[in-house]
Amino acid sequence: MDRTVTIKEHTYPYTVYVPRNYDASRTWPVILALHGSGERGSDGVRQMQIGAAQGIRANPERVPAIVVFPQAPAETRWLGEPADAAMRALEEAIVEFHGDRDRIYVTGLSMGGYGTYHLALAYPDRFAALVVVCGGLFPHPTTTAVQQSPLVTDANDPYGFVARSLRHLPIWIFHGDADTTIPVEESRRMVEALRAAGAPDMHYTEYAGVGHNAWDRAYREPELWTWLFAQKRKPVRLPSMFHAAGSFEVKLNRQETTTDALGRMSIDKQFSGDLVATSKGEMLMAGTAVEGSAGYVAIERVSGTLNGRSGTFLLQHNGLMDRGRGTLVVTVIPDSGTGDLAGLTGTMKIDITGGKHLYTFDYVLP
């Protein structure tokens, strides 16, 4: 069924799939399906060619639901006004076709996968589950069709931020390992972040030898639809997100190692600012024959007070230098918090300015 919505004098088409056995006397699950860049336009048709629509045509009996297919205009993304239009279309379909508000789902492929993360962040209590196919968070030189959500641009660790924000939602992620448009590392990093955040219902399917069109297989997986329709929205008290900042002093002392290829150091830190604490830990590091390329890993136990809450927790470091370009991820080890810091998750960013060590810490406490 063809419909339109109007946002600020702009008209956006959308199509609604209604099962053959539709009965207006009962409520129905509703799926919001976001297309990729190749289906953009204004004809209200192209978004029905691939992805979820194709999967439904192949096996309609697997999808006893109302499915809303909005269409984004050419050269736009599922951000801003097109995202608002998609949510308006979803709401209109829920009302018109007796949607069950506890069984509202969102899925998207490629550009639509990026949009799925964005809408889930923007409406954290709206959806019962997410399905992301070859999506991600960051733009890549291989395509101009995707952009980073403005909701994550200020996060120290965008993957960790999204994972902690969405860990209460069941999510199934699909990607092909031969994808040359959206690298599979986008999904791998999100899966790693969700696991670190303790997401209780996260599934990941990676197709060997499959390129960007992972949707051809994903939406034909019978287990996907069975799992999806088993999900119901539950009242959730979202954890509070906090920010801490300050400085620290560090002493590193060389330790013996069992091999000359590695260096080993003990870590002794004193934190001040929002985190008043001490820490002790150990570091392993290795250099290479290429100048500016090296790596280190470390774990430290932090003991003290974080914005007035006392306890201990563990930090894990993963640092790389790639010919002078450095990356460092410092993450709270899941379930390591004790005392008032039990359940702590988060990521820490470290900067060295004028010889002074500075930290910023984005974290979540239940």
N, C-alpha and C positions, 0 to 999 in steps of 0.2 A: 504494500500500500504506500503510495507516494504522498509525502507531506512536506511542508516548509515551516521554518521559523524565521522571524525577523528580529535582528539585533541592530539597533542604531541605524535603521533604514536600510540595512543590508539583508537580503533574503538568502537563506541557506536551505538547500534541499536535504531531505532525509527520506529513507525508505524503511518501512517496518515490515518485518517478517512475522506472520501470524500462522501458527500451526493449523493444519487442516481440521483437527479435532477441537478447535478453540471453542470454549464454553464461557460465556460472559458471567455465568453464575458463580464462578470460582476465581481465585487469584492465580497469577502466573509468574514464574521467574522471568526476569528481564535482563537481557545482555546488551550492553553498549559496545559496539564493534567499531574500532577505529582503523581506517585503511592506511595504506602507505602512500608515498609521494606519487606513484604512478597512477593513482586513482583520483587525484585531485581534479576539480572542475566544478561545473554548475549544472550538469545534465541530470543529476540524480540517478545515474545508471552505472557509471564506471566503478563506483565503490562496491558494486554487487558482483564483480567479475571474479575475484580471487578471495583467498583467505577464508574467513568464517562462512561467508555466503557460499563459497564453493563446497566447503565441508558439509553444509546443511543440504545442498542439492544432492550430494552423493549419498547421504544417510539422514534423511529428515526425521526418522524415528528416534534418532539419538538426541534430538534437540527439542524437547517439549517446552518451548519457551518463546516469549516475545523477544525479537532481536531488532535492535535499532541500529541502522546504518547511516550515520550522518556523512556529509561530504564537505570537505574543506576546499575552499577556492584555490585556484592555481597559485603557486609560489607562496602559499602560506603553510603554517605548521599547526599542530594541535596545541597552540598557545594563544593567549589573548582572546580575541573575539570568536575565532572558530571553536576554541574550547568551550566558551560560554554557550555558543550555539548548540554544540553537542549535548551539553548538560540540559539545555532547554528542551531539546528534542527528546531526551531521555525522560524528563519530567512529564512532558505532554503524553508520551506513550504509556507511561505508568498510569496516568489518570484515564486515558481513553480505553486501554485494554486491561484494566484491573490488575496492574502489576503488584506483586508481593514485595513490599518495601524491605523485608528481611532477606530477600533473595535477588539482590541487584548485583550484577557482575560487570566488569569492564575488561575488555581484551583489545589488543592491537598488534599490528605487525609493522616492523621497520619504523617508519615515522610514527605510526600508530602505537608502537611499543614505547617509544619515547613519551607519547601523549598519555599512555596508560599510567606510567610512573607519575607524570605531572598531575593528572586528575586525581590519582589516589592520594598524593600529597596535599592537594588543594581541598579535597573532600574526604578526610581520613575516616569519617564515620558513616559514609554513604554506601560503600560497597561491601559485599560479603566475601568476595574473592577476586583475584587478578590473574589474568593469563597474558604473558608477555612473549611475543615471538620475534626473535632477532631484533630486539630493542636495545636501549642503552641510555646513557646520560650525557655523553660528550659528543660534539661534532667531530668529523674526521675528514681528511683531505679526499677520501674516496667518494664523498657525496656532499652536496650542498643542501640536501633536503631536510636535515635534522639540525636542531639547535638545542642548547642546554636550557633546561627549565630555569626561569628566574628564581624559583623557590630554592634552588641549591647553589646558586653562584657564590654565595658568601660562606659556604661551609668549608671548613678546613679539609675535611675528607668527605666529598660528596657521596661516595658509595656508602660509607658508614652512616652518614646522616640519613640517607634515604632508607637504608636497612633498619636503623633504629626507629624511624618514623613509621615504617610500614610492617614491622615485625609482627604486629597483632593480626595481620591479614593473611589468610591462606593465599599462596602464590605458586604458580607453575610457570617456569621459564623454559623456552625452547630456543635452540640456536644450532646452526650448522657449522661444523668446524672448518669448512672451506669457504666461509662467507668472506668475500672480498669487498663488500659494500659497508657493512657494519661488522667490525672485527668481533670474533667470538670472545675475545678478552673482555668485551663489555659485559656479557652475561656471566662469564667466569668470575669477574671481580664482584659483581652484584651477589652472586651465589655465595662467594667467600664472605662477603660482608654480612649477608643475612644469617649465615651460620654463626659468625662471630657475635651477632646481636641476639642469638638464641631464638630465631624465628621457629615456632613449633610446627608449622605446616608448610614447608617449602619443598617443592619438587623441581628437579632440573633434568631436562632431556637434551643431550647433545648428539646430533646426528653426524656420524662419520662420513666424510666425503660429500656432504650436502653444502651447497652454496647459500646464496641469500634467500632462496625460496623455501626456507624451512617450513613455511606455512602450509605447503602442499601436503606435508606429512602430519604436522602438528594437529591441524583441525580435523584430521581423519582418524586420530587416535581414539578408540572407543573409551579407553580408561579416562581420558581427559573429561569427557562429558559426564561420565558417571561420578567422577570426583567433584566436578564443578557443581552439579545440582545437589550434591550432599551438603554443600556449605550454606550456612545461614548466618546472617549478621547477629552478633551477640553484643549486648551492652558492654563497652570496654572503657575502663578508666585508663586513658593514655598516660604513660609516664611523663613526668615533667622534664623538659629539656633546660639545661643550665649552661652557663659559660663562666669560665675561670681564667684568670691571667695573672702573671707575675714573673718572677725571675728565679734563677737557681744558681748555686755554685756547685761545681763538680770536681772531684779528684779521681784521676784514673791511675791505677798502679799495675804495672806489667806483671803477669803471672806466667808460670811455666806451662808449656804445651807439650803434647805428645808428638807433634809434627812441626817441622820448620815452615811448612806452607801456611800455617795459621798463626795469628797473634792473639793473645788472650789478655784481657784486662779486668781488674775489679773496678766496680763503680761505687762511688760514695757521694751522695748528693744532699744538698740542703735547699729546700724550696721555701720561698717566701711569696707573699701576695695572697691571693684567694686560697691557694693551697699552702698550708703551713705544715711541712712534713720533712722527714728524712727518708732516704732510700738507699738500699744496698743491692748490688746485682753483679752480673758478669757479662762480658762482651767477648765475642769471637769475631775476628776480622781477617780479611784476606785481600791482598793486592794482586795485580796482574802485570804482565809484561808491557801492557799498553798504558802509557801515562794518563792519569786521570780516571782510570777504571778500577774500581774496588767495591767491596761490600762488607757489611757487618750485620750481625744479629746480636740482640741482647735481651735479657730479662732482668727487671729490677722489682723489688718489693718495696712499696711505698707505705709509710706508716705516719699518720698525722691527722690533720683536720682539713676538710674541703668545704669551704663556705659554711663553716660552723658544724659540720657533721664529721664525727670521728670514726676512724677505722683504718683498715689496711686494704690494699689491692695490688695486683700485679700488672706491670706494663711490659709489653713486648715490642721491641724495635726491629724494623726491617729497613736497612739503609743501603742504597746503591749509588755508585758513581759511574756514569756512562760517558767516558771521555770528557769529564769535567761537568757534566750535567747531573745534578744530584736529585734524588728522591728519597724521602724518609717518611715512613708510616709508623706511628707509635700508637698502639691500640691497647685498651684494657682487656686483659684475658677474661673471657666469659666466666662468670660464677666465682671470680676470685675475690670479690669484695666481702669484707667482714664488718661487724658492728653496724654503725649507722650507714655504712657504705655498701651494705649487702644489696646485690642486684645491679651494681654500678656497671654501665657500659659507656664507651666513649673513645674519642681519639684526641691525641695531643699533638700540637704543632710546635716545633722548636725553631727558633731563629737566633742567630748570633749577630748582634749589632754593636759595633764599637767595643768588641771584646767581651760584651756582656751576654750571658745566656738568658733568653726570654722564652716563655711558654704561653700558649693559649690552649685551653682545654674545653672542648665541647662535649658534654656528657649528659647522660640520662640516669635518673634515679626513680625507682618505682614509688 
